[in-house]
Every structure is written in structure tokens, then in C-alpha cells.
Amino acid sequence: MEYVDFLKEYEPFSLSQQDKRRVFSEALNKLTLYHQNNCKSYRNILKALDYEGETDDYVNLPFLPVRVFKEMDLRSCTEDEVFKTMTSSGTSGQAVSKIYLDKETAANQQKTLARIVSEYTGGHRLPMLIIDCPSVLKKREMFSARGAGILGFSIFGKKKIYALNDDMELEVDKVAEFLAEHQGEKILLFGFTFMIWQHFYKTLKEQGVKLDLGNGVLIHGGGWKKLQQEAVSPLEFRKALQEVCGITEVHNYYGMVEQTGCICMECEEGHLHVSSYSDIIIRRGRDFSVADIGEKGIIQVISLLPKSYPGHSLLTEDEGVILGVDDCPCGRKGKYFEILGRLKNAEIRGCSDTYADKF
């Protein structure tokens, strides 16, 4: 089954884990073979791992450490077919991942993102407030994770404005004028967690300004490290924003440039969910065996999307725990989980966290 057909057949949160295991095992075997045949470096890695071919369960497929994209150029398309090069976020002097996309993979990423996020925003484009500055998109030839996030989520917006100027200052009057223009309408807000806290919430709090975003839906992501250092929990984050602008619908997401499109969104219960198009596996650090539900370990991310590069099975540098499967009170099928943070000695890499590192 081609990926576009898979998208049409399955709703974003309709696949039970049992059905996913059956469907994914076949698809991921084929994808692994495709990359083995089309990426010499990946083929050499599999050879070094003594990979013997198809497996009846995708949990047994080989995985790459996500860091490998910082150290090697891995692509399964020709150089002429590269449509876009994505780069990860990173602090100064840090190597960045390079992800090579052909037109097919880039288009499927956008379609997948649209299917997932529309579950939360509805089927229509909304007036959009981007809590960032416009200059982040000026270098279009190399798409950073931060710029890619803004561009990716912009497909859900219309009449978009940036809340911050290029000095990262909140333009309160401009935002108030925008909200007045769209009074009574549902508003989409997007930004990276620390920037929202540092430049949106803190400015409104310090100036004693209260905005009316009772009809708003906020999607944010990019890492919690700095806010955890400031002892700001997700619950306190939501409460603080409600205090200054009345917003109650706030959804965090977990994603990475190495698997753009297949993000995990936070539901109304505060749980991150994998969609029908991806999965996560928690592995024990001592031997990489599969951890039980409720047992913390290293997060492995699985995606059916990557065709132009071998990024379909990756071991991250994040620690997490699966909270349950197919039984979240929100009604969505599949695994739901919690991110516990970065592994000790892992580099800072989230868009929000790398920006926050300046502070």
C-alpha cells in the first residue's frame, strides 16, 4: 500500500495497537528494504548490525540513533531529487542534523501534519497569531527546525501575523488590534514553549495587560528544559496563560525534524498521543529491550513517512514512559505517553530549549 493510500484509509487516531502492529510490520519491512537498496551508508550499517531481513514484528527492526544524522549524510534519493534540506535546532557550535527530502516525502509530511492537527483545530483555516518574529523565515534555502515548524503549522492559518518584532519584543497593540478584528472567531496560536513563556506571558504579566483569547487554541512545542529549571509545570503553564489571556485550549506536541509530519499531540487529558501514522517504543537503557507500560526508558520513534532518507526507525535521546494503550479517556486509539526529559549528557536540541539556552 502506498503511503498516500494509507493516509486515506485510516483516520488519525483510529488504529488500535493490535491493528497497527499488523499493518506497520509489513509496511516497515518494505521501507527498510527500500532504504537498504537505495542508501549505501544505511546498507553498510545494516550489514554491521548483521541484519538478516524481514521480521514478523516491527519492534525487532533495526533502529538508528538520531545523532547519526549529525555525523553522516543519509539519503535514499539522488542528489537531483533533493527538494528541501531540513536542519535540526542546535546551540552555537553544535552539529545539526541534515534531513534530505524529495517532493514526495515533503508532500506526505504536510498531508500527515494536516490530518493530525485538524483533529484539534477543525477543518477550516483560522486567523493565526504566530508567537515569534518574521525574520526566522528569511533564509529559505536551509529550513531550520524552528522555521519548519512555523511553516508547517501555517497551513492551518489565514490572515497570519507575528506577535513579536525582530528584537523579540511583544507588539501588544498589534496583537490587540488583530484580536479586535477577529472578535468572536476561533483563533489559532502557534509558538515554541519557552518563547511563549518568556516573550508573551511574561510581557503581558509585567504590563498588567489582559487579552481576550477565550476562543483561542494554542499549539506549542520545542522542549521544556528551561521551564522545568524555572519550576514551571505543564499545568502551571496552562494556568498562567489562562490568567493573562483567558485561553483554555492548550496543546503541547512532541516531534522532531528527523520525522517531520508525524507529530504527537497532547489531548484534553494532558496525554501525548501517537497517531495512526507513527508509533513509539520505550527501550530499556541497559540492553535496549522493550520496556513495559509504566516503565521509563529511551524513546524510539517509528514512522511510515520517510522515503527519501532512512529515518523510519530512530532511537532518540529522550526519556519517556507509555501511560496506556487504546484506553485514554479522550477516546483516541493507540499509545499515549509522557516525556520525562533528555537523557543525561545528551545535547540540547529542541527549538524552544536551544533558544532558551541564550538565557
C-alpha positions as CSV (number, residue, x, y, z in Angstrom):
1,M,0.0,0.0,0.0
2,E,1.4,3.4,-0.9
3,Y,1.6,5.9,1.9
4,V,-1.0,8.3,0.3
5,D,-3.5,5.4,0.3
6,F,-2.7,4.6,3.9
7,L,-3.5,8.2,4.8
8,K,-6.8,8.0,3.0
9,E,-7.8,4.7,4.6
10,Y,-7.0,5.4,8.3
11,E,-8.2,8.3,10.4
12,P,-5.5,10.0,12.6
13,F,-6.4,8.2,15.8
14,S,-8.4,5.2,14.6
15,L,-5.9,2.4,14.6
16,S,-5.8,0.1,17.7
17,Q,-2.4,-1.1,18.7
18,Q,-3.2,-4.6,17.6
19,D,-4.2,-3.5,14.1
20,K,-1.2,-1.1,13.9
21,R,1.2,-3.9,14.7
22,R,-0.1,-6.0,11.8
23,V,-0.2,-3.1,9.3
24,F,3.1,-1.5,10.3
25,S,5.1,-4.7,10.3
26,E,4.5,-5.3,6.6
27,A,5.0,-1.6,5.7
28,L,8.1,-1.1,7.7
29,N,9.7,-4.3,6.3
30,K,9.2,-2.9,2.8
31,L,10.5,0.5,3.8
32,T,13.6,-1.0,5.4
33,L,14.3,-3.0,2.3
34,Y,13.8,0.2,0.2
35,H,16.4,2.2,2.1
36,Q,18.7,-0.8,2.2
37,N,18.7,-0.9,-1.6
38,N,18.9,2.9,-2.1
39,C,21.2,4.2,0.6
40,K,24.7,2.7,0.6
41,S,25.6,4.1,4.1
42,Y,22.4,2.6,5.5
43,R,23.1,-0.7,3.8
44,N,26.6,-0.8,5.4
45,I,25.0,0.0,8.8
46,L,22.6,-2.9,8.5
47,K,25.4,-5.2,7.4
48,A,27.4,-4.2,10.5
49,L,24.3,-5.0,12.6
50,D,24.1,-8.5,11.0
51,Y,20.5,-7.6,9.9
52,E,19.1,-10.7,8.2
53,G,16.0,-9.3,6.5
54,E,12.2,-9.3,7.2
55,T,10.8,-9.7,10.7
56,D,7.3,-10.5,11.7
57,D,7.1,-7.7,14.2
58,Y,8.5,-4.2,13.6
59,V,9.7,-3.9,17.2
60,N,12.5,-6.2,16.0
61,L,13.6,-4.0,13.1
62,P,16.9,-2.2,13.4
63,F,16.9,1.4,14.6
64,L,19.4,4.2,14.1
65,P,20.5,6.6,16.8
66,V,19.0,10.0,15.9
67,R,22.5,11.5,16.3
68,V,23.7,9.7,13.2
69,F,22.1,12.4,11.0
70,K,24.6,14.9,12.6
71,E,27.5,12.7,11.6
72,M,26.6,11.2,8.2
73,D,24.7,12.3,5.1
74,L,22.0,9.7,4.7
75,R,19.6,9.8,1.8
76,S,17.8,7.3,-0.3
77,C,17.1,9.6,-3.2
78,T,19.5,11.0,-5.8
79,E,21.1,14.4,-5.3
80,D,19.0,15.8,-8.1
81,E,15.8,14.7,-6.4
82,V,16.5,16.6,-3.2
83,F,13.7,19.2,-2.9
84,K,14.5,20.6,0.5
85,T,17.1,20.1,3.2
86,M,15.9,20.3,6.8
87,T,18.2,21.1,9.7
88,S,17.7,20.5,13.3
89,S,17.9,23.1,16.0
90,G,21.1,23.4,17.9
91,T,23.1,25.6,20.2
92,S,26.1,27.6,19.0
93,G,28.9,25.2,17.9
94,Q,26.7,22.2,17.9
95,A,26.4,20.0,14.8
96,V,23.0,19.9,13.3
97,S,21.1,17.0,11.6
98,K,20.6,17.3,7.9
99,I,17.5,15.6,6.5
100,Y,17.1,15.4,2.7
101,L,13.5,15.5,1.4
102,D,12.3,14.7,-2.1
103,K,9.0,16.2,-3.3
104,E,7.0,13.1,-2.4
105,T,8.2,12.9,1.1
106,A,7.8,16.6,1.7
107,A,4.2,16.5,0.3
108,N,3.4,13.5,2.5
109,Q,4.8,15.2,5.6
110,Q,2.4,18.2,5.0
111,K,-0.6,15.9,4.4
112,T,0.1,13.9,7.5
113,L,0.5,17.0,9.7
114,A,-2.7,18.4,8.3
115,R,-4.6,15.2,9.1
116,I,-3.3,15.1,12.7
117,V,-3.7,18.8,13.6
118,S,-7.1,19.2,12.0
119,E,-8.4,16.9,14.8
120,Y,-7.7,19.7,17.2
121,T,-8.3,22.9,15.1
122,G,-11.2,21.7,12.9
123,G,-11.5,21.5,9.1
124,H,-11.2,25.3,8.4
125,R,-8.2,27.6,8.4
126,L,-8.2,30.0,11.3
127,P,-6.9,33.6,11.9
128,M,-3.4,32.8,13.2
129,L,-1.2,34.5,15.7
130,I,2.4,33.3,15.5
131,I,4.3,34.0,18.7
132,D,7.7,34.5,17.0
133,C,9.4,37.1,14.8
134,P,9.1,37.3,11.0
135,S,12.9,37.2,10.4
136,V,13.0,33.5,11.3
137,L,11.9,32.6,7.8
138,K,14.2,34.8,5.8
139,K,16.8,32.1,5.0
140,R,14.5,29.9,2.9
141,E,17.3,27.8,1.3
142,M,18.0,26.0,4.6
143,F,15.0,25.2,6.7
144,S,15.8,25.1,10.4
145,A,13.5,23.1,12.7
146,R,12.1,26.4,14.1
147,G,11.3,27.8,10.7
148,A,10.0,24.5,9.5
149,G,7.6,24.3,12.5
150,I,6.2,27.8,11.7
151,L,5.8,27.0,8.0
152,G,4.3,23.6,8.7
153,F,1.6,24.9,11.1
154,S,1.0,28.0,9.0
155,I,-1.2,25.8,6.6
156,F,-3.8,25.9,9.3
157,G,-3.9,29.7,9.5
158,K,-5.2,32.6,7.5
159,K,-4.6,36.4,8.0
160,K,-1.4,35.4,9.9
161,I,0.5,37.9,12.0
162,Y,3.7,37.7,14.1
163,A,3.3,38.7,17.7
164,L,6.9,39.6,18.2
165,N,9.2,42.0,16.3
166,D,12.7,41.1,15.2
167,D,14.0,42.2,18.6
168,M,11.8,39.5,20.2
169,E,9.5,42.2,21.8
170,L,5.8,41.6,22.1
171,E,3.8,44.1,20.0
172,V,0.9,44.3,22.4
173,D,-1.1,46.9,20.4
174,K,-0.7,45.0,17.2
175,V,-2.0,41.8,18.8
176,A,-4.9,43.6,20.5
177,E,-5.9,45.1,17.1
178,F,-5.7,41.7,15.5
179,L,-8.0,40.2,18.2
180,A,-10.4,43.0,17.8
181,E,-10.6,42.5,14.1
182,H,-11.4,38.8,14.7
183,Q,-13.6,39.1,17.7
184,G,-15.9,36.1,18.1
185,E,-13.8,34.0,15.8
186,K,-11.7,31.0,16.8
187,I,-8.1,32.0,16.8
188,L,-5.1,29.7,16.3
189,L,-1.9,30.5,18.2
190,F,1.4,28.7,17.5
191,G,4.8,29.1,19.1
192,F,7.6,27.4,20.9
193,T,7.1,26.8,24.6
194,F,9.9,29.0,26.1
195,M,9.3,31.9,23.7
196,I,5.6,31.9,24.6
197,W,6.6,32.0,28.3
198,Q,9.4,34.5,28.0
199,H,8.1,37.0,25.5
200,F,4.3,36.6,25.5
201,Y,3.2,35.5,29.0
202,K,5.9,37.5,31.0
203,T,5.3,40.7,29.0
204,L,1.5,40.6,29.5
205,K,2.0,39.8,33.2
206,E,4.6,42.6,33.7
207,Q,2.5,45.2,31.8
208,G,-0.7,44.1,33.5
209,V,-2.4,43.6,30.1
210,K,-5.2,41.1,29.7
211,L,-6.1,39.9,26.2
212,D,-9.3,38.1,25.2
213,L,-8.3,34.7,23.8
214,G,-11.2,32.7,25.2
215,N,-11.8,31.4,21.7
216,G,-8.2,30.6,21.0
217,V,-6.4,27.3,20.6
218,L,-2.7,27.2,21.3
219,I,-0.3,24.6,19.9
220,H,3.2,24.8,21.3
221,G,6.3,22.6,21.4
222,G,10.0,22.5,21.2
223,G,11.1,21.4,24.6
224,W,10.5,22.1,28.3
225,K,14.1,22.1,29.7
226,K,14.3,25.8,30.6
227,L,10.8,26.0,32.1
228,Q,11.5,22.9,34.2
229,Q,14.5,24.7,35.5
230,E,12.2,27.6,36.4
231,A,9.9,25.0,38.1
232,V,7.1,25.7,35.6
233,S,5.0,22.5,35.1
234,P,2.6,22.0,32.1
235,L,-0.3,22.6,34.4
236,E,1.2,25.9,35.7
237,F,2.0,26.9,32.1
238,R,-1.7,26.5,31.1
239,K,-3.0,28.2,34.2
240,A,-0.6,31.2,33.7
241,L,-1.7,31.7,30.1
242,Q,-5.4,31.4,31.1
243,E,-4.7,34.2,33.7
244,V,-3.4,36.7,31.1
245,C,-5.4,35.9,28.1
246,G,-8.3,33.6,29.0
247,I,-7.1,30.7,26.8
248,T,-8.1,27.2,27.9
249,E,-7.4,25.1,24.9
250,V,-3.7,24.5,25.0
251,H,-2.0,21.5,23.3
252,N,1.7,20.6,23.6
253,Y,3.2,18.5,20.8
254,Y,6.3,16.2,20.5
255,G,8.1,16.0,17.2
256,M,11.5,16.3,15.6
257,V,12.9,17.4,12.3
258,E,14.1,13.8,11.6
259,Q,10.4,12.7,11.4
260,T,8.6,15.9,10.4
261,G,4.9,15.5,9.9
262,C,4.4,12.6,12.4
263,I,4.0,14.7,15.5
264,C,2.4,13.5,18.7
265,M,-0.3,15.9,20.0
266,E,-1.4,16.4,23.6
267,C,-5.1,15.6,24.2
268,E,-7.6,17.1,26.5
269,E,-6.5,14.8,29.3
270,G,-2.9,16.1,29.0
271,H,-1.6,13.0,27.4
272,L,0.7,12.9,24.3
273,H,-0.7,10.5,21.6
274,V,0.9,8.7,18.7
275,S,-1.2,8.9,15.5
276,S,-2.2,6.1,13.2
277,Y,0.8,7.0,11.1
278,S,3.5,6.6,13.7
279,D,4.4,4.8,16.9
280,I,6.8,4.9,19.8
281,I,8.6,2.1,21.6
282,I,10.2,2.6,25.0
283,R,13.5,0.7,25.4
284,R,15.5,-0.1,28.5
285,G,18.9,1.6,28.5
286,R,20.8,-1.4,29.8
287,D,20.1,-3.7,26.8
288,F,17.5,-1.9,24.5
289,S,14.8,-4.5,25.3
290,V,11.2,-3.3,25.1
291,A,10.0,-1.7,28.4
292,D,6.6,-2.4,29.9
293,I,3.8,0.1,30.1
294,G,4.6,2.4,33.0
295,E,8.3,1.7,32.9
296,K,10.6,4.6,31.9
297,G,13.2,4.2,29.2
298,I,14.6,5.6,26.0
299,I,12.1,6.7,23.3
300,Q,12.3,5.0,19.9
301,V,10.2,6.7,17.2
302,I,8.6,4.9,14.3
303,S,7.2,6.5,11.2
304,L,5.9,5.3,7.8
305,L,6.7,8.7,6.2
306,P,10.5,8.8,5.5
307,K,11.2,7.6,1.9
308,S,13.9,10.0,0.8
309,Y,16.1,9.1,3.8
310,P,16.3,6.2,6.3
311,G,14.5,7.9,9.2
312,H,11.7,5.4,9.7
313,S,13.1,3.8,12.9
314,L,15.1,6.1,15.2
315,L,16.3,5.9,18.8
316,T,16.0,9.4,20.3
317,E,17.9,10.9,23.2
318,D,14.7,11.5,25.1
319,E,13.4,9.5,28.1
320,G,9.7,8.7,28.4
321,V,7.1,6.3,29.6
322,I,4.0,4.8,28.0
323,L,1.0,5.5,30.2
324,G,-1.5,3.3,28.4
325,V,-2.7,1.8,25.1
326,D,-6.1,2.2,23.4
327,D,-7.8,3.3,26.7
328,C,-7.2,7.1,27.1
329,P,-10.4,8.8,28.4
330,C,-10.2,11.1,25.4
331,G,-11.3,8.2,23.2
332,R,-8.3,8.2,20.8
333,K,-6.8,4.8,19.9
334,G,-3.1,3.9,20.2
335,K,-0.4,4.6,22.7
336,Y,-0.4,7.7,24.9
337,F,2.7,8.7,26.8
338,E,4.7,11.2,28.8
339,I,8.1,12.8,28.1
340,L,10.4,12.7,31.1
341,G,13.2,14.8,29.7
342,R,16.6,14.4,27.9
343,L,19.0,11.6,28.7
344,K,21.9,12.7,30.9
345,N,24.7,14.2,28.9
346,A,22.5,14.5,25.7
347,E,22.8,17.7,23.8
348,I,20.1,20.4,24.0
349,R,18.2,20.1,20.7
350,G,14.5,21.3,21.0
351,C,13.7,24.6,19.2
352,S,12.5,26.1,22.5
353,D,15.4,24.8,24.5
354,T,18.1,25.9,22.1
355,Y,16.7,29.4,22.1
356,A,16.3,29.3,25.8
357,D,20.0,28.4,26.2
358,K,20.7,32.1,25.4
359,F,19.0,33.0,28.7
